[in-house]
Amino acid sequence: MAFWWVNHKQTRDHEVRGGYLWSPKRNANGAFNQTYENMRLVRRGDIVFSYANGRISAVGQILESASASPKPTEFGSVGDNWSDDGWLVSVYFSSAPKPLSPKAHIENLRDLLPDKYSPIQKNGDGNQGCYLAGISDALGHILLAMLGIEADPVFASSFFVAEPEPRNELLADLDDIAGDHALPETQREQLAKARIGQGLFRKCVMLVDPRCKVTGVEDARLLIASHIKPWRASSNTERINGFNGIMLSPHVDALFDEHLITFENDGAMHTHPSLDPQVLEAWGIPRATRVEPFRREQHVFLGHHRSSFHEKLKA
């Protein structure tokens, strides 16, 4: 278990509430930034201290290692100069029992700060050039104690981070699904995807756009993270790429997944001739629907979906 310190004053509320860390891969000028590169070094179970506005007020435990992810749209104008290309780390955050001002205790902490890429300066002020910093075990344990977290085992168990499921059990379940030929192929695929879990993919898609592209529904409980380029046709990287997905209401997802509807890059919707107009009418989806334009990074995936749509037209 390693210890990390994240400085995220501008994005703290989004990240703590959303359960993630996000950084661009490079500086705005394209230069290498070690504190962004540190995102790739975190591992499941590591501890991260959330520092913003001069205080550590939340502590998190890493749930997933870093994956490539677009910049969260919820950041808005914050970080306009950041690249859209970045790293996403899934974190379970919890409020600290006793929020801490490191500057108020700098005399006790100064000698434990990293010599390089320190999250705060020797006088206790924050280091604006640092996003994610690695800190020593000694500093990590002292911070835990100051924050009112008395012991690592108690702390770790409070985050309910389960051990990884034995791989042989997962493979056995997937074999059972694959071998059940009484189920249609598309249903077997959906079951397998659900069994593997797409939590990270869903989070990446919601960072691009957290509402249904067609209906505008925002309640995440009612939405499906739908792959634009199907799972079976995607590379492992594409399978978790947030740009390869859109959030859809279940009935819209059914149409999209079966290539009964598709979209142009500008948002214009096309419907398959075999689709009964009464279905769209009953669901309140006009044939002339035009949604918000898709982001540039989604265009290649939409092109694949349109190709499959046109193939269906020929069938």
Salt bridges, closest charged atoms under 4 A:
ASP13 OD1 - ARG12 NH1 3.44
GLU15 OE1 - HIS8 ND1 2.73
GLU37 OE2 - ARG40 NH1 2.90
GLU74 OE1 - HIS14 ND1 3.23
GLU74 OE1 - ARG17 NH2 3.43
ASP84 OD2 - ARG295 NH2 3.01
ASP85 OD1 - LYS25 NZ 3.43
GLU107 OE1 - ARG110 NH1 3.14
ASP125 OD1 - LYS103 NZ 2.77
ASP152 OD2 - HIS141 ND1 3.41
GLU165 OE2 - ARG195 NH2 2.69
ASP173 OD2 - ARG195 NE 2.90
GLU189 OE1 - ARG232 NH1 2.83
ASP209 OD1 - ARG211 NH1 2.93
GLU218 OE2 - ARG211 NE 3.51
ASP219 OD2 - ARG221 NH2 2.73
GLU238 OE1 - LYS229 NZ 3.11
GLU264 OE2 - HIS270 NE2 2.82
GLU264 OE1 - ARG306 NE 3.78
ASP266 OD2 - ARG290 NH1 3.16
GLU297 OE2 - ARG296 NH2 3.30
GLU311 OE2 - LYS314 NZ 3.57
